[in-house]
Amino acid sequence: MNETITAMGGYEALALNVIKAIVFLILGYFFAGFASRIVRDRLGKVERLDQTLAVFFSSLVRWGVLAVVVIAVLQLVGFQATSLVAVLGAASLAIGLALQGTLSDVASGVMLIIFRPYRLGDYVEVGGTAGTVKEINLFVTELATPDNVQIIMPNSKAWSSVITNYSAHPTRRVDITFGVDYSDDADKAIELITAIATSDERVLKDPEPWVRVVNLGESSVDITARLWCNSADYWDLKFHMTKAVKEAFDKDGISIPYPHRVEVVKKAS
């Protein structure tokens, strides 16, 4: 009878510890998210600290707290610290082999944070995928495409790919090519394009606008305008110039040709 009571008491104690562990795990999960947000908000207010680092450190805090919570929960249900160390040591090789990709993502994430080939808010092309950087954490980089589609890319793929950062420099060059008919005055077309460019406040004076004939095509004389602007004005300037030059050409009688196809039909003799 005493043995039965003792066994029941042992089961009750184990069940109580399991319940405590579950509650502690849930509370620890929410606390990890709370601590991560606090770190991100506090570091985000530091002017000299890049936002990318703020996100990275907040992610680091979250995973660190979760690791401590898991160890504490295992101890609560009966695993001793020394036993945990032994188990982790014995399983480290198997875990390392099973999580090669994950560990590679973590290592790549650290490299991305140290060298910072892109930052939050940059518009980049990584591994053939283009988008705005929304988040960089220990494992993945999150991009948002221009049509607001979420792209999740493993850090290992991002780090090993060619990275094109369109936001890295404060200024960019807009290259636009216009085709005019061979019978039209190319110098007049150049003057019109130059006048439209110099009158636009978004076009920088230094370097000055460059407009030249660059090619004699099959059906047109190709004139390229190379204009420097602030990176934020790139697309607006490109679209505006395309429309404004088309309207100016129409007004001044300069035609924009299109390819013609001539079919030759041989009749049987």
Disulfide bonds with the S-S distance in Angstrom:
none
